[in-house]
């Protein structure tokens, strides 16, 4: 019988500025998972009546983690996939060129990265499937191309105190159509994060 070889998709480590409230929720989830895993292992060892040691029970809890206690990376991955499937972001989009991919991977502030939520931002790092990271970056770039071009044509690409009220309103409307990868992640967690929807978290943008 030929043994099947499963190749796990390569993953990329990415850092995003997310809402501090979301980061706090993730911290609470991780602590709760650790308590639950420890209790589960203790119960397994107790019910075995000496047949399973505490160390063996903890190893079994670790094996059960993918099914019972998803990692934070998995929560973020799920949220991003759901957000990218929404009508305003769904593709298919033309893949990024090598130069575009390099530029999209740079950190820093720019149009579409501004945050208007009530909270503050904190940077968190996640390991995500490479294909999802590529899709996320391509979506951010392709969705933003048209409004960025219009901003440049109108001379409104960079913020300025000299703009008239009409120009500021026009610029704000166009900037709302610009998405960075981080903005998409924030919106993904806002809408699909693993917390009750009635908590009224800060709006992500």
Beta strands, then each sheet from edge to edge (+ up, - down):
strand 1: 11-19
strand 2: 121-129
sheet 1: 1+ 2-
end
